[in-house]
């Protein structure tokens, strides 16, 4: 069948799948049988290609170490390739278990791009639990920082830290105690 329209006879091609023959302006040529097909019938499975194994790739997973092995060929070669992989010395059962997030009820696998180390407790967690409040961070039980030791509001902690920085304890001097009400309250 010739493609195109009356005005443009060389434009497009008709699908060579029996019963379709749709005019397609961007046709696909099958790499196995070298026939032309529309977008609906472009895969080997959809047009029942007589040579579907041509350039087909398949990945099998080793049951022992979870390594993926790419094969290009017939299915009867799978067992032979898996046996060859086991005998090669690259098959290590310790590789099978992937690290997961240690947070309770989190099953997230820790990958290169989905892991972080908490700066406080040095625990390796997934990105969803990267903040200390999300993974019940175990901070040091005895806090050594004066700002953490000073109970009270954030501005008192700031003044204590600022005073220690200057070598003076300016957070407590000249300020009313917490029992008296200050002139201006900050919220």
C-alpha positions as CSV (number, residue, x, y, z in Angstrom):
1,X,0.0,0.0,0.0
2,X,1.3,3.4,-0.8
3,X,1.3,6.1,1.9
4,X,0.3,9.7,1.9
5,X,-2.7,11.6,0.5
6,X,-3.6,12.6,-3.1
7,X,-1.8,15.9,-2.7
8,X,1.2,14.4,-0.9
9,X,1.7,10.8,-1.9
10,X,5.1,10.4,-0.2
11,X,3.9,11.7,3.2
12,X,3.5,9.0,5.9
13,X,3.0,5.2,5.6
14,X,0.1,2.8,6.2
15,X,0.4,0.4,9.2
16,X,1.2,-3.1,7.9
17,X,-0.7,-4.9,10.7
18,X,-3.5,-6.9,9.2
19,X,-6.8,-5.2,9.9
20,X,-5.3,-1.8,10.8
21,X,-3.8,-0.1,7.7
22,X,-4.0,3.3,9.5
23,X,-2.1,6.2,7.8
24,X,0.6,7.3,10.2
25,X,2.7,10.4,9.5
26,X,5.3,9.2,11.9
27,X,5.5,5.5,11.3
28,X,7.6,3.0,13.3
29,X,9.8,0.4,11.6
30,X,10.2,-2.9,13.5
31,X,13.9,-3.8,14.0
32,X,13.0,-7.5,13.8
33,X,10.7,-8.0,10.9
34,X,11.4,-4.6,9.1
35,X,7.7,-3.8,8.6
36,X,6.1,-0.4,9.2
37,X,3.6,0.1,12.0
38,X,1.5,2.8,13.7
39,X,2.1,3.8,17.3
40,X,-0.5,1.3,18.5
41,X,1.2,-1.7,16.8
42,X,4.9,-0.7,17.1
43,X,5.9,-3.2,19.8
44,X,6.7,-6.8,18.8
45,X,4.0,-8.2,21.1
46,X,1.3,-5.9,19.7
47,X,1.9,-6.9,16.0
48,X,2.7,-10.5,16.7
49,X,6.2,-10.3,15.3
50,X,7.6,-13.6,14.0
51,X,11.1,-12.6,15.3
52,X,10.5,-11.0,18.8
53,X,13.9,-12.1,20.2
54,X,15.8,-9.8,17.8
55,X,17.6,-7.2,20.0
56,X,15.4,-8.0,23.0
57,X,16.9,-7.5,26.4
58,X,15.9,-9.2,29.6
59,X,17.1,-8.7,33.2
60,X,17.2,-11.6,35.6
61,X,17.8,-11.2,39.4
62,X,20.1,-13.6,41.3
63,X,18.2,-15.2,44.2
64,X,21.3,-15.4,46.3
65,X,22.8,-11.9,46.1
66,X,20.0,-9.8,44.4
67,X,22.3,-8.8,41.6
68,X,20.7,-8.0,38.3
69,X,22.1,-9.7,35.2
70,X,21.2,-8.5,31.7
71,X,20.7,-11.2,29.1
72,X,20.1,-11.0,25.4
73,X,18.9,-14.3,24.2
74,X,16.5,-17.1,24.7
75,X,14.9,-18.1,28.1
76,X,16.6,-21.5,28.2
77,X,19.9,-19.7,28.8
78,X,18.8,-18.2,32.1
79,X,19.7,-21.2,34.2
80,X,23.1,-21.5,32.5
81,X,23.9,-17.8,33.0
82,X,22.8,-17.9,36.7
83,X,25.0,-20.9,37.3
84,X,27.9,-19.1,35.7
85,X,27.3,-16.1,37.9
86,X,27.3,-18.2,41.1
87,X,30.6,-19.8,40.1
88,X,32.2,-16.5,39.2
89,X,32.9,-15.4,42.7
90,X,30.8,-12.2,42.4
91,X,27.8,-13.8,44.0
92,X,27.9,-12.7,47.6
93,X,24.9,-13.5,49.9
94,X,25.9,-10.5,52.1
95,X,24.9,-8.1,49.3
96,X,21.3,-9.3,49.3
97,X,20.1,-7.4,52.4
98,X,19.8,-3.7,51.6
99,X,20.0,-1.3,54.5
100,X,16.7,0.2,55.6
101,X,15.8,3.1,57.8
102,X,16.1,2.3,61.5
103,X,13.0,4.4,62.5
104,X,10.2,2.3,63.8
105,X,7.7,1.2,61.1
106,X,9.8,2.7,58.3
107,X,10.7,0.2,55.6
108,X,12.4,2.8,53.3
109,X,15.6,1.4,51.6
110,X,18.6,3.5,52.2
111,X,20.1,4.3,48.8
112,X,22.8,6.7,47.8
113,X,20.3,9.5,47.2
114,X,17.9,8.7,50.0
115,X,20.1,8.6,53.1
116,X,21.5,11.1,55.5
117,X,23.4,11.1,58.8
118,X,22.0,13.0,61.8
119,X,24.5,15.5,63.0
120,X,23.4,15.0,66.6
121,X,23.2,11.3,67.1
122,X,25.1,10.1,64.0
123,X,22.3,7.8,63.0
124,X,21.9,7.0,59.3
125,X,18.2,7.5,58.3
126,X,16.1,8.1,55.2
127,X,15.3,11.7,54.1
128,X,11.8,11.5,55.5
129,X,13.3,11.2,59.0
130,X,16.3,13.5,58.6
131,X,15.1,16.0,61.3
132,X,15.9,15.1,65.0
133,X,12.2,15.2,65.9
134,X,11.3,12.7,63.2
135,X,13.6,9.9,64.3
136,X,13.5,10.4,68.1
137,X,17.0,11.7,68.2
138,X,19.0,10.5,71.2
139,X,20.8,13.7,72.2
140,X,23.5,13.6,74.9
141,X,21.8,13.1,78.3
142,X,23.9,15.7,80.0
143,X,23.7,18.9,78.1
144,X,27.0,20.8,78.2
145,X,25.9,23.9,76.4
146,X,24.9,26.8,78.7
147,X,22.0,27.8,76.4
148,X,20.5,24.3,76.8
149,X,21.2,24.3,80.5
150,X,19.5,27.6,81.0
151,X,15.9,27.0,81.3
152,X,13.5,29.6,80.1
153,X,12.5,31.3,77.0
154,X,14.6,31.6,73.8
155,X,15.7,35.2,74.5
156,X,17.2,34.2,77.9
157,X,19.1,31.4,76.2
158,X,20.3,33.9,73.6
159,X,21.5,36.3,76.2
160,X,23.3,33.6,78.1
161,X,25.1,32.5,75.0
162,X,25.9,36.1,74.0
163,X,27.3,36.8,77.4
164,X,29.6,33.8,77.3
165,X,30.8,34.9,73.9
166,X,31.9,38.2,75.3
167,X,33.4,36.7,78.4
168,X,30.7,38.2,80.7
169,X,27.4,36.9,81.9
170,X,25.3,39.7,80.6
171,X,22.2,37.6,80.5
172,X,21.6,37.8,84.2
173,X,23.1,41.1,85.2
174,X,20.9,44.1,85.3
175,X,17.8,42.1,84.3
176,X,14.9,41.4,86.5
177,X,14.5,37.8,87.7
178,X,11.9,35.6,86.1
179,X,9.6,36.0,89.1
180,X,9.0,39.7,88.4
181,X,7.2,40.7,85.3
182,X,9.3,42.5,82.7
183,X,8.3,45.8,81.2
184,X,8.0,44.3,77.7
185,X,7.1,40.7,77.0
186,X,8.4,39.1,73.8
187,X,6.4,36.2,72.3
